[in-house]
Amino acid sequence: YSGLRNTIPPSSLLRARSPVPPLPEQRAIVRFLEAADRRIRRHISATKRQITLLREYRTRLIADVVTGKLDVREASARLPEMDPLSADRNRAETIPTESNLHSTADEIAKEASA
């Protein structure tokens, strides 16, 4: 296989007609995609900030343990009891699934039309 450009002459490709939505629909699509992009970028930014804060906390925690400012046994005794699977169960609710995918698209559409 040598690629599409080598099998269809450019003159034929340039003459080919392609369906294009009306301009108002194109603009609506652009608004929708821009709103989705803004939302994704906000989530990426927030996630990066959380990662930075967690790394800073980890560094500080290690330093405090090494220097003796924090007694690990005492600190671990104060931790709340937690089901190790509960965090995964809560996280699963935020992952887009077929059932909540449409609500996310609806939210983005509302944001795009605002």
N, C-alpha and C positions, 0 to 999 in steps of 0.2 A: 504494500500500500504506500503510495507516494504522496498522499495528502490531497485534500479537496482542490487546492489551487492548481494542482498539476492535472487534474482530471476534467475540470470544467474551465473552458476558456474564459478569460477575464471579460471579454465582450458579452458573453452569455450571462455571466454573473451580474454585470452592471445593468443589463436589460431586465433582469428578473424583478418581478413585482413582489413586494412584501407588504402584508397588512400592517397598518399602523393605526393605533387608537386615535380618536379625535383629540385635538389639542387640549380641551378641558379635562379629558380623562388622563392625558399624559401629565398635566399639571397636578392632578389629584394623586397620581402614582408617585410623582416626585415628592409631593408634600408628605405622603405616607412613608416613603423610604427615608426622607430626611428626619422625620420624627422618630422612626425606628432607629436610625443611626445615632441620633442624639441620646436616645434612651440607652442604647448599648454602650456608647462612650461614657455616659454617666456611671453605668455599672462597672465598666472597666476601671475608671478613675477611682471609684470608691473601693473597689477590690484591691487595687494597687496600694492605696493609702492604708487599708487594713493590713496588707502584707508587710508594709513598712513598719507600722506600729507593732505588729506581732514580732517582727525581727528585733526591734528595739527592746521590747519587753523581754524577749528571750535572752538577749545579750545582758540586760540589766539583771535578770533573774540568775543567770549563770555567775555573773560577777558577785552578786550578793551571797550566793551559796559558797563560792570559792573563798571569799573574804570572811565568811562566818557571820555576816549580817543577817542571814536567813538560815534558820534550822529547818532542814527539809522534813524531819520527822514531825516537828510541831506544825509546820505549814500543811503537811498532808493530812494531819488529824483534823484540821479545820475545814477541809474540802467537803462539799456536800456529796452525799451518796448519789450516784448517777448510773442509770442503765446505759452501758456502753453503746447500745443500739439506738437509744432515743435520739441522739444527734443525727444519725442517718435517716431515721424516720421523719424528722422535722425537715431535713434538707430535701428529701424526696418531694415534698409539697411544692418546693420552689422550682423544681426542674420542669420545664415545659413538657407536657404530655398531650396526647390527642384531646383529652377532655378540657384542659385549660388553655390550649394553644389559641383557640378562637377568642377567648376573653382577652388575651394579651393583644391579639390583632385588633380587636374592637377598641381597646384602650389607646393603642397607637393611632388608630383612625380618628378617634376623638381628639387626641392631641394634635394631629395633623390638620384637622379642620378648625381648630381654635385660632 
